[in-house]
Amino acid sequence: MNIEVVPWSDAWARDFDEVASVLRTALATLPHARVEHVGSTSVPGLAAKPILDIDVIVPGPDVPAAVRALESVGYVHRGDLGVVGREAFRAPDDHPRRHVYACAEGTMNVRNHLAVRDVLRARDDLRDEYADVKLSLASDPTMDIDTYIARKSAVVQRVLVASGEFTEDELLDIRRLNDPDS
């Protein structure tokens, strides 16, 4: 399966707003719930796989209620898929294509998503470096998703270091998650 990376589209922000509106309505009984557009589609000017990444962030004890709220609007709970503190969902439709997660606030996974987004929005040099790596990897017709993620790891580490938000141990954990052979 080829990895598709395309130029950034302003439609992604509009698509996020539409999905977020539905999610926020479903989460109305959870006063501390936040719906965050993360991943490459959330960074203006960044080439990306055309799939939105959306984190529903709630206090840890509210994760089960967030799961029920998302299920109430047609999302299918898929479990944590091996990432503690993050519950994955299959969307009820494919427009827009999206990955939706219910996440406990403050976890390394959430902090990682927000830091990458925020640094890439602020640093054109790192955004462009990241785009170049992604486009180069996606141009290989034999590229698989695991190798794609692993080979992006070095630039992601530079982005995370630039955020100043992570300890050396956390950076190592994130690198190992993205590139198990590192």
C-alpha positions as CSV (number, residue, x, y, z in Angstrom):
1,M,0.0,0.0,0.0
2,N,1.4,3.4,-1.0
3,I,1.7,6.2,1.5
4,E,-0.2,9.2,0.2
5,V,1.2,12.6,1.2
6,V,-0.4,15.7,-0.5
7,P,0.1,19.5,-0.2
8,W,-1.7,21.1,2.6
9,S,-5.3,22.0,2.0
10,D,-7.4,24.7,3.8
11,A,-10.3,22.3,3.5
12,W,-8.8,20.4,6.4
13,A,-9.5,23.2,8.8
14,R,-13.1,23.5,7.7
15,D,-13.5,19.7,7.9
16,F,-12.1,19.7,11.4
17,D,-14.5,22.5,12.4
18,E,-17.5,20.4,11.2
19,V,-16.4,17.2,12.9
20,A,-15.4,19.1,16.1
21,S,-18.9,20.7,16.3
22,V,-20.5,17.2,16.4
23,L,-18.0,15.9,18.9
24,R,-18.4,19.0,21.2
25,T,-22.2,18.5,21.1
26,A,-21.7,14.8,22.1
27,L,-19.3,15.8,24.9
28,A,-21.5,18.6,26.3
29,T,-21.9,16.9,29.6
30,L,-18.1,16.8,30.1
31,P,-17.3,20.4,31.0
32,H,-13.5,19.9,30.7
33,A,-13.5,18.1,27.4
34,R,-11.4,19.7,24.6
35,V,-11.4,18.8,20.9
36,E,-8.0,19.4,19.4
37,H,-6.9,19.2,15.7
38,V,-3.5,17.6,15.8
39,G,-1.2,15.9,13.3
40,S,0.0,17.3,10.0
41,T,-3.3,18.4,8.7
42,S,-3.5,20.9,11.6
43,V,-0.4,22.7,10.5
44,P,-0.9,25.3,7.7
45,G,1.5,24.7,4.8
46,L,2.5,21.2,5.9
47,A,2.2,18.4,3.4
48,A,0.2,15.5,5.0
49,K,-1.6,12.3,4.6
50,P,-5.1,13.5,3.9
51,I,-6.5,12.1,7.1
52,L,-7.4,14.4,10.1
53,D,-6.1,13.5,13.5
54,I,-8.4,14.6,16.3
55,D,-7.8,14.3,20.1
56,V,-10.7,14.5,22.5
57,I,-8.8,15.5,25.7
58,V,-10.5,14.9,29.1
59,P,-9.3,14.5,32.7
60,G,-8.3,10.8,33.1
61,P,-11.4,9.8,35.2
62,D,-13.6,11.2,32.4
63,V,-12.2,8.9,29.6
64,P,-14.9,6.3,30.0
65,A,-17.6,8.9,29.8
66,A,-15.9,10.4,26.7
67,V,-15.9,6.9,25.1
68,R,-19.7,6.6,25.7
69,A,-20.3,10.1,24.4
70,L,-18.4,9.3,21.1
71,E,-20.2,6.0,20.8
72,S,-23.5,7.9,21.1
73,V,-22.8,9.7,17.8
74,G,-21.8,6.6,15.9
75,Y,-18.0,6.3,16.7
76,V,-16.9,2.7,17.2
77,H,-14.6,2.1,20.1
78,R,-11.5,0.2,19.1
79,G,-9.6,0.1,22.4
80,D,-6.3,1.7,23.2
81,L,-4.4,-0.1,20.3
82,G,-1.4,-0.4,22.6
83,V,-1.2,3.3,23.7
84,V,-2.1,3.7,27.4
85,G,-4.3,6.7,28.1
86,R,-5.6,6.9,24.5
87,E,-8.8,5.2,23.2
88,A,-9.1,4.9,19.4
89,F,-12.3,5.1,17.4
90,R,-13.5,4.3,13.9
91,A,-15.6,7.1,12.5
92,P,-19.2,6.6,11.5
93,D,-18.4,7.8,7.9
94,D,-15.4,8.6,5.7
95,H,-16.0,12.3,5.1
96,P,-13.7,13.6,6.1
97,R,-11.3,10.7,6.6
98,R,-10.2,10.9,10.2
99,H,-8.6,9.3,13.3
100,V,-10.4,10.2,16.5
101,Y,-9.0,9.4,20.0
102,A,-10.3,10.0,23.5
103,C,-7.2,10.9,25.5
104,A,-6.4,11.5,29.2
105,E,-5.1,15.0,29.6
106,G,-1.4,15.3,30.5
107,T,-0.3,12.0,29.1
108,M,2.9,11.9,27.1
109,N,0.9,11.0,24.0
110,V,-1.3,14.1,24.2
111,R,1.7,16.3,25.1
112,N,3.5,14.8,22.1
113,H,0.7,15.6,19.7
114,L,0.2,19.2,20.9
115,A,3.9,19.9,21.0
116,V,4.5,18.7,17.5
117,R,1.6,20.7,16.2
118,D,2.5,23.9,18.1
119,V,6.2,23.8,17.1
120,L,5.5,23.1,13.4
121,R,3.0,26.0,13.4
122,A,5.6,28.3,14.8
123,R,8.8,27.1,13.0
124,D,8.6,27.2,9.2
125,D,12.1,25.7,9.0
126,L,11.1,22.5,11.0
127,R,7.7,22.4,9.2
128,D,9.5,22.4,5.8
129,E,12.1,19.9,6.9
130,Y,9.4,17.6,8.1
131,A,7.4,18.0,4.8
132,D,10.5,17.2,2.8
133,V,11.1,14.0,4.8
134,K,7.5,12.9,4.4
135,L,7.3,13.6,0.7
136,S,10.5,11.8,0.1
137,L,9.4,8.7,2.0
138,A,6.0,8.7,0.4
139,S,7.6,8.8,-3.1
140,D,8.9,5.3,-2.5
141,P,6.2,3.0,-3.9
142,T,7.4,0.2,-1.6
143,M,7.0,2.3,1.6
144,D,4.9,0.7,4.3
145,I,3.4,2.7,7.2
146,D,5.7,1.3,9.9
147,T,8.8,2.2,8.0
148,Y,7.4,5.6,7.1
149,I,6.7,6.4,10.8
150,A,10.2,5.1,11.8
151,R,12.0,7.1,9.2
152,K,10.2,10.3,10.3
153,S,11.4,9.8,13.8
154,A,14.6,11.8,13.7
155,V,12.9,15.0,12.5
156,V,10.1,14.5,15.0
157,Q,12.7,14.2,17.7
158,R,14.2,17.6,16.6
159,V,10.7,19.1,16.8
160,L,10.1,17.7,20.3
161,V,13.4,19.0,21.5
162,A,12.5,22.4,20.1
163,S,9.3,22.4,22.2
164,G,11.3,22.1,25.4
165,E,8.4,20.1,26.9
166,F,10.1,16.7,27.3
167,T,12.7,15.0,29.5
168,E,15.4,12.9,27.9
169,D,13.6,9.8,29.1
170,E,10.4,10.9,27.5
171,L,12.1,11.7,24.2
172,L,13.6,8.2,24.3
173,D,10.2,6.7,25.0
174,I,8.7,8.6,22.0
175,R,11.6,7.6,19.8
176,R,11.1,3.9,20.7
177,L,7.4,4.1,20.1
178,N,7.9,5.6,16.6
179,D,10.9,3.5,15.8
180,P,11.1,0.3,17.8
181,D,14.4,-0.6,16.2
182,S,16.2,2.6,17.4
